[in-house]
Amino acid sequence: MTYQAIEASQVSGKPVELYKFDFPEGIETYTSAPDTQNLLGYVWEPLPIDRSPVKSVSTVKDTPLTIKVPKGSIIARSAANSKNSRVKVWLYRHHRGDSDVYLQGVWYLSTTSTKETHVSLECVTVAQLLETSLPRYHYQTLCNHELYSSECGVSPVFLTGIIQAVGKVLPDGSTDYRYLTLDINVPAEAVLGGINLGVDWRMVTEASGGTEIQVSEPFYDAKVGDTVKLHDRGCDRSYATCRDRFANNENFGGHPIIPTRNFFSGGF
């Protein structure tokens, strides 16, 4: 039977979907099947994966795609760490026992969002990508540059620590796993800097010079004895911080002397 005949059959169809993600670090391939698939020259690893409907081949060019993957999975981490990359996503469909593999469509990863039980990967088509507004330089007092980027010009300095405890018990008896206790003292200046564990990055949101810190989102696989690497200084993007903490005011990417009084609204 042809692919079309199998697809339309109520008894012969045994559909399996294949997902290929082209990251800068390499290609990752996954399948909705419960076992490994060897197709198209790739090994497709089984993963509990779900997606939004694709209406039809004729409208796929205008149809966004939402892919749901398990929280803490490798693909969830890869997607979260690729915010500045153009990640291409292929969706294939295949029936067990048939040699044909059908390309459903090609999308580009747009955004990721973490839910209670999964991570959603929002993907758009080329047509939608061309309609996306490009980032632009904002006329604002805060710096437009990303800390430690080439535009910023500051070279990062890292601190290395070993996790001594994961989580903090709150007064209501619950545990907040955003807290980590390290074997080093972390300066308050590290707030709003990055912290790395394996392939995952978070932001330091609390530090007061002691060994306990809070990060923006839990490291779900963190355990005692793991090594983390974090920036010794973060930045709130203000001119004063750029000048006083980094001595980098020549590269400041904002407009610190924007008038605070609007004469057009208040008069002279």
PAVEXKE-683915 format. One line per field, with one value per atom (N, C-alpha, C): residue in three letters; x, y, z. Coordinates in Angstrom, 2 decimals, padded with zeros to 5 digits, m for minus. Atoms other than C-alpha are relative to their C-alpha. Layout:
N
rest = Ala,... .
east = X,... .
north = Y,... .
up = Z,... .
REM end
This chain:
268
rest = Met,Met,Met,Thr,Thr,Thr,Tyr,Tyr,Tyr,Gln,Gln,Gln,Ala,Ala,Ala,Ile,Ile,Ile,Glu,Glu,Glu,Ala,Ala,Ala,Ser,Ser,Ser,Gln,Gln,Gln,Val,Val,Val,Ser,Ser,Ser,Gly,Gly,Gly,Lys,Lys,Lys,Pro,Pro,Pro,Val,Val,Val,Glu,Glu,Glu,Leu,Leu,Leu,Tyr,Tyr,Tyr,Lys,Lys,Lys,Phe,Phe,Phe,Asp,Asp,Asp,Phe,Phe,Phe,Pro,Pro,Pro,Glu,Glu,Glu,Gly,Gly,Gly,Ile,Ile,Ile,Glu,Glu,Glu,Thr,Thr,Thr,Tyr,Tyr,Tyr,Thr,Thr,Thr,Ser,Ser,Ser,Ala,Ala,Ala,Pro,Pro,Pro,Asp,Asp,Asp,Thr,Thr,Thr,Gln,Gln,Gln,Asn,Asn,Asn,Leu,Leu,Leu,Leu,Leu,Leu,Gly,Gly,Gly,Tyr,Tyr,Tyr,Val,Val,Val,Trp,Trp,Trp,Glu,Glu,Glu,Pro,Pro,Pro,Leu,Leu,Leu,Pro,Pro,Pro,Ile,Ile,Ile,Asp,Asp,Asp,Arg,Arg,Arg,Ser,Ser,Ser,Pro,Pro,Pro,Val,Val,Val,Lys,Lys,Lys,Ser,Ser,Ser,Val,Val,Val,Ser,Ser,Ser,Thr,Thr,Thr,Val,Val,Val,Lys,Lys,Lys,Asp,Asp,Asp,Thr,Thr,Thr,Pro,Pro,Pro,Leu,Leu,Leu,Thr,Thr,Thr,Ile,Ile,Ile,Lys,Lys,Lys,Val,Val,Val,Pro,Pro,Pro,Lys,Lys,Lys,Gly,Gly,Gly,Ser,Ser,Ser,Ile,Ile,Ile,Ile,Ile,Ile,Ala,Ala,Ala,Arg,Arg,Arg,Ser,Ser,Ser,Ala,Ala,Ala,Ala,Ala,Ala,Asn,Asn,Asn,Ser,Ser,Ser,Lys,Lys,Lys,Asn,Asn,Asn,Ser,Ser,Ser,Arg,Arg,Arg,Val,Val,Val,Lys,Lys,Lys,Val,Val,Val,Trp,Trp,Trp,Leu,Leu,Leu,Tyr,Tyr,Tyr,Arg,Arg,Arg,His,His,His,His,His,His,Arg,Arg,Arg,Gly,Gly,Gly,Asp,Asp,Asp,Ser,Ser,Ser,Asp,Asp,Asp,Val,Val,Val,Tyr,Tyr,Tyr,Leu,Leu,Leu,Gln,Gln,Gln,Gly,Gly,Gly,Val,Val,Val,Trp,Trp,Trp,Tyr,Tyr,Tyr,Leu,Leu,Leu,Ser,Ser,Ser,Thr,Thr,Thr,Thr,Thr,Thr,Ser,Ser,Ser,Thr,Thr,Thr,Lys,Lys,Lys,Glu,Glu,Glu,Thr,Thr,Thr,His,His,His,Val,Val,Val,Ser,Ser,Ser,Leu,Leu,Leu,Glu,Glu,Glu,Cys,Cys,Cys,Val,Val,Val,Thr,Thr,Thr,Val,Val,Val,Ala,Ala,Ala,Gln,Gln,Gln,Leu,Leu,Leu,Leu,Leu,Leu,Glu,Glu,Glu,Thr,Thr,Thr,Ser,Ser,Ser,Leu,Leu,Leu,Pro,Pro,Pro,Arg,Arg,Arg,Tyr,Tyr,Tyr,His,His,His,Tyr,Tyr,Tyr,Gln,Gln,Gln,Thr,Thr,Thr,Leu,Leu,Leu,Cys,Cys,Cys,Asn,Asn,Asn,His,His,His,Glu,Glu,Glu,Leu,Leu,Leu,Tyr,Tyr,Tyr,Ser,Ser,Ser,Ser,Ser,Ser,Glu,Glu,Glu,Cys,Cys,Cys,Gly,Gly,Gly,Val,Val,Val,Ser,Ser,Ser,Pro,Pro,Pro,Val,Val,Val,Phe,Phe,Phe,Leu,Leu,Leu,Thr,Thr,Thr,Gly,Gly,Gly,Ile,Ile,Ile,Ile,Ile,Ile,Gln,Gln,Gln,Ala,Ala,Ala,Val,Val,Val,Gly,Gly,Gly,Lys,Lys,Lys,Val,Val,Val,Leu,Leu,Leu,Pro,Pro,Pro,Asp,Asp,Asp,Gly,Gly,Gly,Ser,Ser,Ser,Thr,Thr,Thr,Asp,Asp,Asp,Tyr,Tyr,Tyr,Arg,Arg,Arg,Tyr,Tyr,Tyr,Leu,Leu,Leu,Thr,Thr,Thr,Leu,Leu,Leu,Asp,Asp,Asp,Ile,Ile,Ile,Asn,Asn,Asn,Val,Val,Val,Pro,Pro,Pro,Ala,Ala,Ala,Glu,Glu,Glu,Ala,Ala,Ala,Val,Val,Val,Leu,Leu,Leu,Gly,Gly,Gly,Gly,Gly,Gly,Ile,Ile,Ile,Asn,Asn,Asn,Leu,Leu,Leu,Gly,Gly,Gly,Val,Val,Val,Asp,Asp,Asp,Trp,Trp,Trp,Arg,Arg,Arg,Met,Met,Met,Val,Val,Val,Thr,Thr,Thr,Glu,Glu,Glu,Ala,Ala,Ala,Ser,Ser,Ser,Gly,Gly,Gly,Gly,Gly,Gly,Thr,Thr,Thr,Glu,Glu,Glu,Ile,Ile,Ile,Gln,Gln,Gln,Val,Val,Val,Ser,Ser,Ser,Glu,Glu,Glu,Pro,Pro,Pro,Phe,Phe,Phe,Tyr,Tyr,Tyr,Asp,Asp,Asp,Ala,Ala,Ala,Lys,Lys,Lys,Val,Val,Val,Gly,Gly,Gly,Asp,Asp,Asp,Thr,Thr,Thr,Val,Val,Val,Lys,Lys,Lys,Leu,Leu,Leu,His,His,His,Asp,Asp,Asp,Arg,Arg,Arg,Gly,Gly,Gly,Cys,Cys,Cys,Asp,Asp,Asp,Arg,Arg,Arg,Ser,Ser,Ser,Tyr,Tyr,Tyr,Ala,Ala,Ala,Thr,Thr,Thr,Cys,Cys,Cys,Arg,Arg,Arg,Asp,Asp,Asp,Arg,Arg,Arg,Phe,Phe,Phe,Ala,Ala,Ala,Asn,Asn,Asn,Asn,Asn,Asn,Glu,Glu,Glu,Asn,Asn,Asn,Phe,Phe,Phe,Gly,Gly,Gly,Gly,Gly,Gly,His,His,His,Pro,Pro,Pro,Ile,Ile,Ile,Ile,Ile,Ile,Pro,Pro,Pro,Thr,Thr,Thr,Arg,Arg,Arg,Asn,Asn,Asn,Phe,Phe,Phe,Phe,Phe,Phe,Ser,Ser,Ser,Gly,Gly,Gly,Gly,Gly,Gly,Phe,Phe,Phe .
east = 000.84,000.00,000.88,m000.72,001.11,m000.18,000.12,001.66,m001.40,001.32,m001.58,m001.08,000.99,m003.53,000.07,m000.16,m002.08,m000.52,000.43,m002.73,m001.52,001.46,m006.39,m000.66,000.58,m006.87,m000.34,000.41,m008.73,000.61,m000.54,m006.96,001.50,m001.40,m003.53,000.95,m000.87,m002.23,000.61,m000.72,000.41,000.96,m000.79,001.60,001.05,m001.09,004.88,000.48,m000.48,006.06,001.46,m001.42,009.66,000.24,m000.30,011.00,001.51,m001.43,014.35,000.24,m000.35,015.87,001.44,m001.34,018.87,000.53,m000.60,020.73,001.42,m001.39,024.08,000.98,m000.91,025.66,m000.15,000.22,024.24,m001.48,001.37,021.09,m000.47,000.64,018.76,m001.26,001.13,016.17,m000.78,000.87,013.19,m001.21,001.18,010.18,m001.08,001.13,006.74,m000.17,000.08,007.21,000.61,m000.54,007.95,001.40,m001.32,011.14,000.81,m000.90,014.15,m000.34,000.25,013.63,001.29,m001.16,016.40,m000.51,000.57,015.24,000.75,m000.58,016.63,001.45,m001.39,020.15,000.20,m000.08,019.35,m000.55,000.59,018.64,m000.94,001.03,015.38,m000.31,000.17,015.18,m001.45,001.39,011.78,m000.12,000.23,010.33,m001.51,001.42,006.87,m000.20,000.04,006.15,m001.38,001.32,002.95,000.09,m000.02,002.09,m001.42,001.29,m000.70,m000.35,000.39,m002.70,000.61,m000.37,m001.42,m001.17,001.27,m004.50,000.10,m000.18,m003.32,001.28,m001.23,m000.36,m000.13,000.18,m001.85,000.05,m000.01,m002.05,001.15,m001.07,001.06,000.92,m000.89,002.98,m000.49,000.56,000.64,m000.36,000.42,000.19,001.16,m001.04,002.31,m000.10,m000.06,003.32,000.44,m000.39,003.42,000.37,m000.48,005.49,000.17,m000.10,005.20,000.97,m001.00,008.18,000.12,m000.10,008.88,000.96,m000.88,010.33,001.23,m001.24,013.97,000.62,m000.56,014.46,001.12,m001.13,017.53,m000.49,000.49,015.49,m000.55,000.50,013.83,001.15,m001.16,017.24,000.63,m000.61,018.62,m000.80,000.86,015.64,000.09,m000.07,015.83,001.31,m001.32,019.52,000.30,m000.24,019.06,m000.77,000.87,017.20,000.51,m000.55,019.55,000.35,m000.32,019.80,m001.24,001.11,017.66,m000.06,000.08,016.69,m001.08,000.93,015.07,m000.59,000.72,012.45,m000.71,000.67,011.36,m000.96,000.96,008.25,m000.30,000.25,007.99,m001.06,000.98,005.29,000.31,m000.39,005.89,m000.94,000.82,003.88,000.87,m000.77,005.39,m000.28,000.14,006.03,000.03,m000.04,006.16,001.33,m001.32,009.38,m000.08,000.13,007.99,000.01,000.02,008.66,m000.47,000.65,006.52,000.32,m000.31,007.64,m001.29,001.20,004.79,000.23,m000.28,006.49,001.28,m001.22,009.41,m000.37,000.26,009.25,001.32,m001.13,011.60,m000.42,000.29,011.75,m000.05,000.18,010.42,000.21,m000.10,009.95,m000.21,000.27,009.89,m000.67,000.65,007.72,m000.12,000.02,007.87,m001.35,001.27,004.59,000.24,m000.13,003.88,000.56,m000.40,004.41,000.83,m000.69,006.09,000.57,m000.52,007.92,m000.62,000.60,006.16,001.01,m000.86,008.21,m000.90,000.84,006.46,000.80,m000.71,007.46,m000.82,000.67,006.64,000.54,m000.42,006.84,000.89,m000.83,009.14,m000.82,000.86,006.22,m000.25,000.23,005.49,001.28,m001.29,009.18,000.30,m000.26,009.39,m000.87,000.89,006.52,000.38,m000.40,008.26,000.76,m000.72,009.38,001.39,m001.37,013.14,000.29,m000.39,014.70,000.62,m000.56,015.56,000.59,m000.68,017.62,m001.01,001.02,015.33,000.62,m000.41,015.61,m000.44,000.31,015.78,001.24,m001.13,017.94,000.81,m000.71,018.81,000.77,m000.86,021.49,m000.75,000.61,020.34,000.83,m000.90,023.32,m000.23,000.00,023.32,001.34,m001.23,025.85,000.97,m001.10,029.18,m000.11,000.06,028.11,001.12,m001.04,030.45,m000.32,000.37,028.47,000.31,m000.32,028.93,001.50,m001.45,032.65,000.69,m000.60,033.18,000.23,m000.30,034.89,m000.47,000.52,033.19,001.09,m000.84,034.94,m000.90,000.85,033.61,000.47,m000.24,033.36,m000.44,000.35,033.24,m000.34,000.41,031.33,m000.57,000.57,030.15,m001.26,001.29,026.53,000.07,000.04,026.18,m001.43,001.41,022.37,m000.86,000.95,019.47,m001.34,001.30,016.30,000.10,000.09,015.22,m001.43,001.32,012.34,m000.54,000.64,009.98,m000.84,000.79,007.95,m001.27,001.23,004.85,000.25,m000.35,006.72,000.33,m000.33,007.14,001.48,m001.40,010.53,000.12,m000.25,011.70,001.32,m001.20,014.15,000.79,m000.83,015.36,001.23,m001.12,017.73,001.07,m001.16,021.20,000.95,m001.07,023.85,001.30,m001.28,027.41,001.10,m001.14,030.83,000.83,m000.71,031.86,m000.97,000.80,030.66,m000.23,000.36,028.82,m000.30,000.19,029.06,m001.38,001.30,025.89,000.02,m000.12,027.22,m000.31,000.29,026.55,m001.47,001.42,022.81,m000.17,000.29,021.49,001.11,m000.97,024.50,m000.47,000.39,024.36,000.64,m000.55,024.89,m000.24,000.03,025.63,000.16,m000.13,025.07,m000.18,000.07,025.90,m000.26,000.35,024.17,m001.04,001.07,021.62,000.55,m000.34,021.86,m001.22,001.02,019.86,000.58,m000.47,020.09,000.00,m000.05,021.16,m000.93,000.96,018.27,000.17,m000.31,019.45,001.38,m001.31,022.92,000.37,m000.28,024.11,001.40,m001.36,027.74,000.24,m000.14,027.07,000.01,m000.06,026.89,m001.33,001.33,023.14,m000.37,000.46,021.80,m001.37,001.25,018.50,000.20,m000.10,018.26,m001.40,001.27,015.52,m000.96,000.81,014.28,000.81,m000.78,015.25,000.80,m000.72,017.95,m000.60,000.81,015.76,000.83,m000.83,018.65,001.11,m001.07,020.79,000.04,m000.16,022.19,001.27,m001.17,024.70,001.25,m001.25,028.25,000.19,m000.13,027.49,000.80,m000.77,029.78,m000.76,000.63,028.30,001.04,m000.86,029.93,m000.88,000.83,028.62,000.83,m000.68,029.50,000.23,m000.28,031.15,m000.77,000.74,029.12,m001.17,001.14,025.67,m000.19,000.19,024.27,m001.49,001.39,020.98,m000.21,000.05,021.74,m000.08,000.00,021.94,001.38,m001.27,024.62,000.93,m000.83,025.83,000.70,m000.61,026.42,001.06,m000.95,028.14,001.30,m001.17,030.47,000.73,m000.64,031.12,000.43,m000.30,031.07,000.94,m000.76,032.59,000.97,m000.82,034.32,m000.15,000.28,032.65,m000.97,000.99,030.67,000.17,m000.18,032.23,m000.82,000.81,030.31,m001.46,001.38,027.07,m000.98,000.92,024.20,m001.35,001.26,021.52,000.17,m000.01,020.74,m000.24,000.16,021.40,m000.49,000.39,020.58,m001.30,001.33,017.07,m000.70,000.68,015.13,m001.14,001.07,012.80,m001.28,001.18,010.44,m000.42,000.54,008.20,m000.66,000.53,007.69,m001.27,001.18,005.07,m001.27,001.16,002.79,m000.19,000.10,003.61,000.19,m000.24,004.50,001.36,m001.30,007.47,m000.10 .
north = m001.20,000.00,001.25,m001.26,003.57,000.70,m000.75,006.05,000.60,m000.62,007.85,m001.01,001.03,004.58,m000.44,000.38,003.60,001.10,m001.13,007.06,000.08,m000.07,006.87,m001.24,001.26,003.28,000.06,000.05,002.67,m001.20,001.21,m000.66,m000.17,000.25,m000.53,001.05,m001.08,002.75,m000.25,000.08,002.59,001.19,m001.22,006.21,000.20,m000.40,007.29,001.35,m001.33,010.89,000.17,m000.24,012.03,001.50,m001.42,015.37,000.21,m000.30,016.77,001.47,m001.35,019.84,000.29,m000.36,021.54,001.15,m000.99,023.33,000.34,m000.32,025.14,m001.06,001.01,022.42,m001.35,001.27,019.62,m000.33,000.41,017.81,m000.97,000.91,016.14,m000.57,000.66,013.60,m000.82,000.68,012.22,m000.58,000.62,010.03,m000.18,000.25,009.61,m001.50,001.46,005.82,m000.40,000.43,003.86,m000.62,000.60,002.45,000.80,m000.71,003.73,m000.30,000.16,004.32,000.32,m000.25,004.10,000.33,m000.46,006.18,001.25,m001.20,008.81,000.22,m000.14,008.11,000.48,m000.45,009.12,m001.08,000.81,007.30,000.91,m000.83,008.73,m000.58,000.48,008.46,000.18,m000.12,007.76,001.07,m001.09,010.68,000.24,m000.37,011.42,001.41,m001.28,014.23,000.17,m000.29,015.90,001.32,m001.21,018.66,000.48,m000.55,020.94,m000.53,000.53,019.94,000.81,m000.63,020.70,m000.21,000.11,021.45,m000.85,000.76,020.22,000.47,m000.36,020.29,001.36,m001.25,023.22,001.22,m001.15,025.39,m000.04,000.13,024.23,001.21,m001.17,027.28,001.14,m001.05,029.45,m000.49,000.59,027.12,m000.08,000.16,027.59,m001.38,001.33,024.49,000.12,000.06,023.92,m001.44,001.32,020.95,m000.04,000.15,019.73,m001.14,000.99,017.90,m000.04,000.10,016.66,001.04,m000.92,019.16,m000.77,000.65,018.33,m000.87,000.81,016.47,000.75,m000.61,017.11,001.03,m000.93,018.76,001.27,m001.19,021.09,000.92,m000.81,022.23,000.64,m000.53,022.62,001.17,m001.06,024.72,001.25,m001.14,026.92,000.76,m000.63,027.61,000.52,m000.39,028.53,001.25,m001.14,031.83,000.94,m000.89,033.69,m000.72,000.80,030.91,m000.22,000.31,030.14,m001.51,001.45,026.54,m000.48,000.53,024.67,m001.31,001.17,022.02,m000.69,000.80,019.23,m000.96,000.98,017.12,m001.00,001.08,013.76,m000.94,001.01,011.10,m001.29,001.30,007.40,m001.06,001.10,004.18,m001.25,001.22,001.05,m001.02,000.98,m001.59,000.59,m000.66,000.99,000.73,m000.61,002.35,001.51,m001.43,005.82,000.83,m000.99,008.78,001.31,m001.17,011.85,001.24,m001.27,015.40,000.79,m000.77,017.22,001.50,m001.43,020.61,000.37,m000.53,022.76,001.29,m001.18,025.36,000.51,m000.56,027.58,000.23,m000.19,027.59,001.49,m001.41,030.92,000.29,m000.22,030.78,m001.32,001.14,028.30,000.52,m000.37,028.39,m001.24,001.11,026.20,m000.05,000.21,024.80,m000.90,000.80,022.73,m001.38,001.38,019.37,m000.16,000.13,020.14,001.34,m001.22,022.66,000.10,m000.23,024.15,000.69,m000.58,024.86,000.61,m000.68,027.46,000.21,m000.04,027.17,000.74,m000.77,029.40,m000.41,000.32,028.96,001.13,m001.02,030.87,001.25,m001.15,033.07,000.83,m000.72,033.96,000.63,m000.54,034.46,001.32,m001.23,037.09,001.16,m001.04,038.96,000.46,m000.32,039.07,001.32,m001.26,042.48,m000.28,000.20,042.59,000.81,m000.79,043.69,001.32,m001.29,047.35,000.69,m000.75,049.77,000.96,m000.81,051.39,001.29,m001.28,055.04,m000.01,000.19,054.44,000.28,m000.27,055.20,m001.26,001.25,051.51,m000.48,000.51,049.76,m001.02,000.94,047.87,m001.26,001.13,045.48,m001.14,001.16,041.97,m000.09,000.05,041.60,m001.04,000.82,040.13,m000.33,000.17,040.30,000.82,m000.76,041.71,001.49,m001.42,044.97,000.57,m000.43,045.16,000.20,m000.14,044.53,m000.44,000.45,043.27,m001.51,001.44,039.89,m000.59,000.56,037.60,m000.61,000.68,036.42,m000.96,001.02,033.18,m000.40,000.64,031.85,m001.46,001.42,028.08,m000.47,000.49,026.47,m001.40,001.35,023.05,000.08,m000.06,022.60,m000.82,000.64,021.79,m000.38,000.28,021.85,000.55,m000.42,022.11,000.26,m000.34,023.92,000.67,m000.69,025.97,m000.17,000.18,025.20,001.37,m001.29,028.19,m000.09,000.02,029.24,m000.82,000.77,027.51,m001.50,001.41,024.20,m000.52,000.42,024.06,000.23,m000.14,023.81,000.76,m000.79,026.41,m000.46,000.59,024.66,000.99,m001.02,027.93,000.34,m000.32,028.18,m001.08,000.89,026.66,000.49,m000.34,026.56,m000.53,000.36,026.56,m000.05,000.05,026.06,001.27,m001.28,029.62,001.13,m001.20,033.07,000.70,m000.63,034.71,001.47,m001.43,038.53,000.47,m000.57,040.62,000.50,m000.49,041.99,m001.07,001.09,038.56,m000.04,m000.03,039.28,000.56,m000.30,039.49,m000.47,000.69,037.55,m001.42,001.35,034.05,m001.05,001.15,030.70,m001.24,001.14,027.47,m001.31,001.37,023.80,m000.91,000.84,021.39,000.85,m000.79,022.75,001.06,m000.92,024.80,001.30,m001.31,028.51,000.58,m000.75,030.51,001.37,m001.29,034.01,m000.01,m000.15,034.73,001.16,m001.04,036.65,000.47,m000.44,036.78,m000.48,000.33,036.86,001.14,m001.04,038.70,m000.12,000.15,037.71,m001.29,001.29,034.35,m001.15,001.20,030.82,m000.33,000.29,030.80,000.99,m000.85,032.11,m000.49,000.37,032.12,000.19,m000.11,031.49,000.19,m000.38,032.47,m001.17,001.21,028.89,m001.18,001.12,025.61,m000.73,000.99,023.40,m001.36,001.15,020.31,m001.24,001.18,017.82,000.30,m000.38,019.66,m000.93,000.84,017.56,000.41,m000.33,017.92,m000.61,000.45,017.69,000.49,m000.53,019.19,001.31,m001.23,021.97,001.01,m001.07,025.28,001.08,m001.11,028.20,001.23,m001.19,031.74,001.25,m001.29,035.28,000.67,m000.67,037.24,001.31,m001.26,040.33,m000.06,m000.18,040.96,001.47,m001.39,044.13,000.32,m000.45,046.04,000.93,m000.77,047.87,001.52,m001.44,051.28,000.58,m000.66,053.82,m000.03,m000.03,054.00,m001.34,001.32,050.23,m000.24,000.16,050.22,000.75,m000.84,053.00,m000.45,000.24,052.09,m001.46,001.41,048.27,m000.55,000.57,047.62,000.99,m001.03,050.92,m000.09,000.28,050.38,001.03,m000.98,053.58,000.43,m000.37,054.20,m000.90,000.92,051.15,m000.06,000.03,051.97,000.13,000.06,051.13,000.64,m000.70,053.40,001.50,m001.46,057.12,000.59,m000.35,058.22,001.43,m001.40,061.90,000.36,m000.30,061.60,000.94,m000.91,064.57,m000.69,000.60,063.52,000.83,m000.87,066.46,000.15,m000.13,066.50,001.36,m001.36,070.13,000.05,000.00,069.19,m000.33,000.34,067.78,000.96,m000.84,070.18,001.48,m001.40,073.41,000.47,m000.54,075.65,000.71 .
up = 000.00,000.00,000.00,000.00,m000.66,001.33,m001.24,002.16,000.14,m000.05,001.26,000.36,m000.30,001.36,001.45,m001.40,004.72,000.91,m000.82,006.12,000.08,000.04,005.06,000.58,m000.46,006.23,001.49,m001.39,009.47,000.74,m000.64,010.11,m000.22,000.34,008.44,000.57,m000.45,009.83,001.36,m001.27,012.55,000.06,000.16,012.64,001.09,m000.88,014.18,m000.48,000.40,014.22,000.40,m000.18,013.96,000.07,m000.21,015.22,m000.08,000.13,014.11,000.32,m000.43,015.78,m000.39,000.45,014.18,000.85,m000.88,016.99,m000.48,000.36,016.53,000.47,m000.55,018.70,m000.68,000.66,016.56,m000.13,000.25,015.46,001.08,m000.94,017.97,m000.66,000.65,016.78,001.01,m000.95,018.68,m000.73,000.57,017.98,001.06,m000.89,019.47,000.26,m000.19,019.17,001.33,m001.29,022.34,m000.10,000.18,020.83,m001.02,000.90,018.87,m001.46,001.44,015.13,m000.76,000.87,012.50,m001.39,001.26,009.55,m000.47,000.62,007.15,000.43,m000.40,008.38,001.43,m001.39,011.98,000.94,m001.06,015.23,000.77,m000.63,016.61,001.37,m001.36,020.39,000.46,m000.49,022.02,001.07,m000.94,023.98,000.11,m000.14,025.44,m000.54,000.71,022.99,m000.61,000.55,021.85,m000.78,000.81,019.40,m000.28,000.43,018.25,m001.38,001.32,015.15,m001.15,001.25,011.67,m000.94,000.71,009.59,m001.26,001.24,006.20,m000.65,000.69,003.85,m000.67,000.74,001.94,000.89,m000.92,005.05,000.99,m000.98,006.90,000.01,000.07,005.68,000.87,m000.84,007.77,001.40,m001.27,010.74,000.98,m001.03,013.88,000.63,m000.60,015.79,001.45,m001.40,019.55,000.33,m000.36,020.71,001.52,m001.44,024.30,000.33,m000.38,025.80,001.52,m001.46,029.35,000.60,m000.73,031.79,000.47,m000.40,032.47,m001.07,001.08,029.18,m000.71,000.71,027.04,m001.00,001.01,024.29,000.66,m000.71,026.83,000.39,m000.37,028.04,m001.23,001.23,024.52,m000.53,000.50,023.49,000.87,m000.91,026.59,m000.14,000.11,025.97,m001.40,001.40,022.29,m000.37,000.24,022.65,m001.09,001.02,020.31,m001.29,001.17,017.71,m000.84,000.89,014.68,m000.16,m000.05,015.37,m000.97,001.00,012.48,000.50,m000.50,013.28,m001.16,001.03,010.91,000.69,m000.48,011.51,m001.12,000.95,009.72,000.56,m000.39,009.76,m000.74,000.55,009.19,000.57,m000.48,009.47,000.15,m000.24,010.98,m001.11,001.07,008.34,m001.39,001.31,005.55,m000.14,000.20,004.02,m000.23,000.30,003.22,001.29,m001.07,005.50,m000.62,000.60,004.84,000.81,m000.66,005.64,000.19,m000.31,007.39,m000.16,000.10,007.45,000.71,m000.60,008.57,000.73,m000.81,011.33,000.60,m000.74,013.34,001.44,m001.42,017.12,000.33,m000.31,018.36,001.48,m001.44,022.14,000.74,m000.88,025.02,001.27,m001.26,028.12,000.88,m000.95,031.22,000.71,m000.68,032.50,001.22,m001.21,035.61,m000.30,000.29,033.91,m001.26,001.27,030.58,m000.44,000.63,028.42,m001.38,001.31,025.40,m000.92,001.01,022.29,m001.07,000.98,020.14,m001.28,001.28,016.47,m001.04,001.04,013.52,m001.37,001.37,009.75,m000.54,000.64,007.42,m000.28,000.30,006.35,001.25,m001.25,009.96,000.51,m000.43,010.66,m000.70,000.76,007.92,000.47,m000.51,009.55,001.40,m001.37,012.94,000.05,m000.19,014.12,000.54,m000.44,014.50,001.26,m001.18,017.80,m000.44,000.38,017.69,001.23,m001.05,019.71,000.62,m000.66,022.28,000.56,m000.58,023.27,001.46,m001.41,027.02,000.83,m000.87,030.02,000.30,m000.28,030.58,m001.23,001.07,028.53,m000.85,000.94,025.43,m000.18,000.27,025.45,000.99,m000.88,026.85,000.72,m000.79,029.66,m000.56,000.50,028.45,m001.49,001.45,024.79,m000.64,000.70,022.14,000.03,m000.07,022.24,001.37,m001.36,026.00,000.15,000.00,025.71,001.28,m001.25,029.28,m000.07,m000.03,029.69,001.32,m001.23,032.22,000.87,m000.98,035.37,000.77,m000.58,036.83,001.40,m001.28,040.36,m000.13,000.03,040.87,001.40,m001.31,043.72,m000.08,m000.10,044.86,000.84,m000.69,045.90,001.30,m001.31,049.61,000.41,m000.31,049.79,m001.13,001.04,047.34,000.66,m000.56,048.41,001.35,m001.28,051.38,000.52,m000.60,053.75,000.41,m000.27,053.92,001.27,m001.25,057.00,m000.08,000.10,055.63,m000.13,000.06,055.51,m001.39,001.37,051.72,m000.28,000.38,050.00,m001.30,001.20,047.50,m000.59,000.59,045.18,m000.85,000.66,043.70,000.83,m000.88,046.67,m000.07,m000.05,046.59,001.07,m000.92,049.29,m000.59,000.62,047.95,001.06,m000.92,049.50,m000.07,000.10,048.63,000.35,m000.22,049.59,m001.34,001.28,046.69,000.26,m000.27,046.58,m000.48,000.38,046.37,m001.44,001.38,043.06,m001.04,000.95,041.50,m000.40,000.35,041.47,m001.41,001.41,037.87,m000.93,000.84,036.62,m000.26,000.36,035.16,000.90,m000.71,036.86,m000.86,000.91,034.99,000.75,m000.48,035.84,m001.20,001.19,033.03,m001.24,001.18,029.92,000.34,m000.40,031.90,000.57,m000.54,032.66,000.71,m000.71,035.20,000.37,m000.50,036.66,001.52,m001.45,040.23,000.38,m000.38,041.82,001.44,m001.37,045.45,000.38,m000.57,047.00,000.94,m000.99,050.09,000.59,m000.50,050.50,000.73,m000.67,052.12,m000.99,000.85,050.80,m000.65,000.55,050.08,m001.09,001.10,046.75,m000.46,000.67,044.90,m001.49,001.45,041.16,m000.58,000.62,038.70,m000.15,000.17,038.19,000.49,m000.54,039.85,m001.06,000.79,038.39,000.37,m000.38,038.24,000.31,m000.25,038.28,001.00,m000.93,040.84,001.21,m001.19,043.67,000.74,m000.83,046.47,m000.64,000.61,045.13,m001.41,001.35,041.72,000.01,000.13,040.51,m000.85,000.75,039.37,m000.30,000.40,037.61,m000.13,000.04,038.04,m000.21,000.19,037.03,001.34,m001.27,039.79,000.13,m000.03,038.80,m000.97,000.87,037.40,m000.31,000.41,035.90,m000.08,000.09,036.31,m001.19,001.26,033.01,000.22,m000.23,034.66,m000.33,000.32,033.75,001.20,m001.19,037.35,000.21,m000.15,037.51,m001.06,001.09,034.14,000.29,m000.29,035.25,001.25,m001.29,038.89,000.20,m000.22,038.79,m001.07,001.11,035.36,m000.66,000.65,034.43,m001.52,001.41,031.06,m000.60,000.44,030.61,m001.44,001.41,027.18,m000.92,000.80,025.92,000.43,m000.50,027.72,m001.16,001.14,025.38,000.24,m000.24,026.77,m000.16,000.12,026.97,001.39,m001.41,030.55,000.25,m000.24,030.04,m000.71,000.52,028.65,000.99,m000.93,030.11,000.73,m000.78,032.90,m000.04,000.08,032.30,m001.45,001.34,029.23,m000.14,000.12,028.25,m000.84,000.85,025.70,000.78,m000.80,028.38,001.18,m001.18,031.22,m000.25,000.28,029.49,000.50,m000.40,030.09,001.34 .
REM end
